[in-house]
Amino acid sequence: MGYNCLLSHFSYKKLVSKSIIIFCLFCFSGLFAQSQANITGNVKSSENENLIGAGISFDINNQKYSVLSDTLGNFSKDISLGKITITINQLGYLDKTLNIDLVKDTVISIVLEKDISLLKEVIIENDKKNGISTLSGGKLSFNLKELSSLPTVLGATDIIKILQLTPGVQNSGDANGYLYVRGGDPGHNAILYNGTPVYGMSHLLGIFPFYNADHIKEVEFDKSSSNAKYGGRLSSTTLLIPNKKIPTEFTIQGNVGILASQLNFAIPVTEKTGVYISGRKTYIDEIIEPLINSSSQNNDVQNMKYGFSDGNITFVSQISKNNLFAVDAFVSGDKLKINDDNLSLKTRLKWSNFTVSPSVTTALSSKTSMSNAVYFSQYSNDLSMEQATIQFGVSSYVKDFGFTNSFRFWIKNIPVESGLQYVYHDLQPQKVNVENFSSSNNTSQNSMITANEAAIFTTIKPKLTDKLNAELGLRINYYTSGSQSSYLHFQPRLLLNYIANEKFSFYGSYNKQYQYLSLITTSSVGIPTDFWIASSDGIKPQSSDEFAIGSNQNISKNLVSSLGGFYRSMKDLLEYPYGITQFNETTTLKNDLLVGKGKAYGLEFMLRKNNGKFTGWLSYTLSWSDRNFDELNNGKTYFAKYDRRHNLSLVGMYDLNSKWNFGVTQIFSSGNRFTMPTSWYFINNNPVKEYSEYNNAQMPNYIRTDLSANYFFFKTNKKESALNFSIYNTFNIDNPIYVVLDVKVADDKSSVVVKQDKKVLYRILPSISWRFKF
């Protein structure tokens, strides 16, 4: 009995001990369970677009954790309870810092603003976004929606024309849709439609917008191509960024005018899939031709017929939580016919573009995201001319098959982007046919070039001190064409930003660039007879070294300014001085292309007003651009064609009330250079021209004033109906596109009278259009 009682007592104590242990375990497990909480959130841009690969770092008790947002902009992390500092950063956006006391599971929503000049954030109470913003290193970002009141012929925002109104970009004049940036040639600029290179020309030689601004969400313009991700050009990089936000409802918007019309559709397919479709078409022949012929005099271009059409499509699908799939495509076609009865000349010219690029963006982990894309891009042109018994034809094309890859990740809270690229180039620079109907003296010529180009790149953005930020990049290119042309080039990029205080920041940069595909211009105006050629058969790649310094100032809450300077040296530049008619059996590109060097330098200034009823900017560039070719100008340095000493642009937009707003652009620039004969003499009774220096003459100063007015029947975020009235060249100023020398010999042949005939393409050009969105 005693034994049983003792045993029972022992069993009771053991049971109590176990109960206490189990109770303690439950208590401690409850404490452990409450020692952490989950933070879930979403990161968006101010345009309500999910930001992929944004870095979110958590700092608690001197311990740091980090994650990346996925393709939906979402993130999630288990963090210890307590006071936490959360820092959110994304390339191209202002960092944001949050301080919270984490006591339970928390959901947060984060909106990042564009990185404007890397100055400390200034909050401005205004619901209107900036039409133009300065990014780090002097780069510019354009919100096209906020620039819709600027004057244009079609009532639609013209991206190229806007770029020409900014510092460092030369106004190219009429009949030219090219960009001339910081003393470079037109082919020195890359235009990337969602990362795909577009080689083509603008519509109607620059008068009409080439890109449908309603299809493009944003434009980023880098005058120095400072990002190592992009290469292959000596001057600028322009990024055209389509809308990648999945549409939630069906919308239609467009523009119906007397010269052209366009339609844009946003179509939701499912909750996670949508498509954007845009198209434009002109009927200019029925409108412009009578205006030109009725107002023209002998010195204007007559009997011109022209038409263009283009289309865009963007397909977006969130195929999974971590994968975003997109397809972007662009197609355009132009036809131009000119009959000159005075010269008995008939000209037919057509050119076209086509690009397509499927891409996938993937969130690999909480710290790494990746994007992959393949693309195809083609540009072609075809010119035929007929005069008397001679028929002449020349055509060319360039095709690219490419692949791009990039990774975004963080190394100790330093953002890094790295990747690789490959492109196969297929070019036909010239295919020439000359037929003489009166004889059997016919000639033909064709040239084909293929090339391979591969690159790896890395860009890191360390914060060196509290006030000093850096952007360090390296691009390594390997290029090969044929059996004897191969190059390996290292291209460093360096950008330093110093933030002095809330009102002032300063930057300095250095960029090394190589260019393997070159645009050869064959005319005095930018017509699409120009062709692309690849480095091969002894033709070296072009190269440049550029240094730039600048500063940005917040003068007040409404006024910001920028001031900077640049110096660029260029080597192995190409010049083709013979024009499109210098063809025979012995003509070859290698023999006819001239190789030289150049330099450009200048000062740039911009003053912007971003808020209030009146907004706009003043832009001024003072620059020099020189060239030196042994075979030209007796080996002496001469002015480049687009060495325009002064470029001044004034842009203004005024919101009168909810119904009316107005826009004005005023442009003044020095005339471009050309070569003028200095004397004439006779050989066998035929006048012969004699030249002194290359590009020794200058066209008249270019002056143009454009006006516009918009009347809104109604305007909300989802609906809009407005009439646009625009006047191009309001004061009807003659801006010649080229000069023809009319030589008249006296009856006794004792003297020669030389008269300059200035050819004008555009005079005053009014237009009206209806813009709508439903």
Secondary structure, DSSP 4 states (H G I P E B T S, - for coil): -HHHHHHHHHHHHHHHHHHHHHHHHHHHHHHHHTTEEEEEEEEEETTS-BPTT-EEEEEETTEEEEEE--TTSEEEEEEESEEEEEEEE-TTB--EEEEEEE-S-EEEEEEE-B--TTPPP-----SSPPSEEE-GGG-EEE-GGGGTTS--SSSS--HHHHHTTSTTEE---TT----EETT--GGG-EEEETTEE-----BGGGTB-SS-GGGEEEEEEETT---TT--S-SS-EEEEEE--SPPSS-EEEEEEESSEEEEEEEEEEETTEEEEEEEEEE-GGGTHHHHHHHH--TTB--SEEEEEEEEEEEEEEEEETTEEEEEEEEEEEEEEEEEETTTTEEEEEEEEEEEEEEEEEEE-SSSEEEEEEEEEEEEEEEEEEEETTEEEEEEEEEEEEEEEEEEEEEETTEEEEEEEEEEEEEEEEEEEEEEETTSS--EEEE--EEEEEEEEEEEE--B-SSSEEEEEEEEEEEEEETTTEEEEEEEEEEEEEEE-SSSEEEEEEEEEEEESEEEEP-SSS--TT-EEEES-TT-PPEEEEEEEEEEEEE-SSSEEEEEEEEEEEEEEEEE-TT-TT---TT--HHHH-EEEEEEEEEEEEEEEE-SSSEEEEEEEEEEEEEEEETTSGGG--EE-TT--SEEEEEEEEEE-SSSEEEEEEEEEEPPPEE----EEEEETTEEEEE--STT-EEPPPEEEEEEEEEEEEEE-SS-EEEEEEEEESTT-----SEEEEEEEE-TTSS-EEEEEEEEB----EEEEEEEEE-
